[in-house]
Amino acid sequence: MKKEQIQTIEPLENLSYNSKASFKTHTIMTNQETQTQDTVPICIYEEEINRRVKKELDSLSRQLLEYNEKTFGSFMQEITKQLEERVNANNKLRNEIEQQKIKLQKAEKLLASLSINK
């Protein structure tokens, strides 16, 4: 039977450096079905690995959020407070500018009517 295996792989010998490697490759290929029947499907392990990785990532994400909140929480509150103060001050200034524009328009109309009456 070994002679039959060697004869069937002769075309492959040109691709390898020696005939022993070709024979070994052929033997591995002929036993592939038997080997795969004896193993547990890889997808079961992949699902378990994915589940563990997801669990670990969730845990690390939670820890990072907690750390950031402890480390930067008061800093962010201060920045938020300053931003709100600036927004309020800007709104007051915009309102005041609009009031000044209205006064200016009234003064321009009054000047225009006075110059016509002269």
C-alpha positions as CSV (number, residue, x, y, z in Angstrom):
1,M,0.0,0.0,0.0
2,K,2.9,2.4,0.6
3,K,3.9,2.1,-3.0
4,E,0.4,3.1,-4.2
5,Q,0.6,6.2,-1.9
6,I,4.0,7.2,-3.2
7,Q,2.9,6.7,-6.8
8,T,-0.1,9.0,-6.3
9,I,2.0,11.8,-5.0
10,E,4.7,11.8,-7.6
11,P,3.4,15.0,-9.3
12,L,3.6,16.7,-5.9
13,E,7.2,15.7,-5.4
14,N,8.3,18.4,-7.8
15,L,6.9,21.0,-5.4
16,S,8.7,19.8,-2.4
17,Y,12.4,19.6,-1.5
18,N,12.4,15.8,-0.8
19,S,10.1,12.8,-1.3
20,K,9.8,12.2,2.5
21,A,8.1,15.6,2.9
22,S,5.7,14.8,0.1
23,F,4.9,11.4,1.6
24,K,4.3,13.1,5.0
25,T,2.0,15.6,3.4
26,H,0.1,12.9,1.6
27,T,-0.3,10.9,4.8
28,I,-1.6,13.9,6.7
29,M,-4.0,14.6,3.9
30,T,-5.3,11.0,3.8
31,N,-5.8,11.0,7.6
32,Q,-7.5,14.4,7.6
33,E,-11.1,13.0,7.7
34,T,-10.3,10.8,10.6
35,Q,-8.6,13.6,12.5
36,T,-11.4,16.1,12.1
37,Q,-14.0,13.5,13.2
38,D,-12.1,13.1,16.5
39,T,-12.0,16.8,17.4
40,V,-14.7,19.1,18.9
41,P,-15.9,21.7,16.5
42,I,-13.9,24.9,16.7
43,C,-17.0,27.1,16.6
44,I,-17.9,25.9,20.2
45,Y,-14.5,27.2,21.4
46,E,-14.8,30.4,19.4
47,E,-18.2,31.1,21.0
48,E,-16.8,30.5,24.5
49,I,-13.8,32.7,23.7
50,N,-16.0,35.4,22.3
51,R,-18.2,35.3,25.3
52,R,-15.3,35.6,27.7
53,V,-13.7,38.4,25.7
54,K,-17.0,40.3,25.7
55,K,-17.4,39.9,29.4
56,E,-13.9,41.1,30.0
57,L,-14.3,44.1,27.7
58,D,-17.6,45.0,29.5
59,S,-15.8,44.9,32.8
60,L,-12.8,47.0,31.6
61,S,-15.2,49.5,30.1
62,R,-17.1,49.9,33.3
63,Q,-13.8,50.3,35.3
64,L,-12.6,52.9,32.8
65,L,-15.8,54.9,33.1
66,E,-15.6,54.7,36.9
67,Y,-12.0,55.8,36.9
68,N,-12.7,58.7,34.5
69,E,-15.6,59.8,36.6
70,K,-13.5,59.8,39.8
71,T,-10.5,61.5,38.1
72,F,-12.2,64.0,35.8
73,G,-15.7,64.4,37.4
74,S,-15.1,67.5,39.4
75,F,-13.0,69.0,36.6
76,M,-15.9,68.4,34.1
77,Q,-18.4,69.9,36.5
78,E,-16.3,73.1,36.8
79,I,-15.9,73.4,33.0
80,T,-19.7,72.8,32.6
81,K,-20.4,75.5,35.2
82,Q,-18.0,78.0,33.5
83,L,-19.6,77.2,30.1
84,E,-23.1,77.9,31.4
85,E,-21.9,81.2,33.0
86,R,-20.4,82.2,29.6
87,V,-23.6,81.3,27.7
88,N,-25.7,83.3,30.1
89,A,-23.4,86.3,29.9
90,N,-23.4,86.1,26.0
91,N,-27.2,85.9,26.0
92,K,-27.3,89.0,28.2
93,L,-24.9,90.9,25.9
94,R,-26.9,89.9,22.8
95,N,-30.1,91.1,24.4
96,E,-28.4,94.4,25.4
97,I,-27.1,94.8,21.8
98,E,-30.6,94.3,20.4
99,Q,-31.9,97.0,22.8
100,Q,-29.2,99.4,21.7
101,K,-30.0,98.7,18.0
102,I,-33.6,99.6,18.7
103,K,-32.6,102.8,20.4
104,L,-30.2,103.7,17.5
105,Q,-33.0,103.1,15.0
106,K,-35.3,105.4,17.0
107,A,-32.6,108.1,17.2
108,E,-31.9,107.8,13.4
109,K,-35.6,108.3,12.7
110,L,-35.8,111.3,15.0
111,L,-32.7,112.9,13.3
112,A,-34.2,112.2,9.9
113,S,-37.5,113.8,10.8
114,L,-35.7,116.8,12.3
115,S,-33.6,117.3,9.2
116,I,-36.7,117.2,7.0
117,N,-38.4,119.9,9.1
118,K,-35.5,122.3,8.7
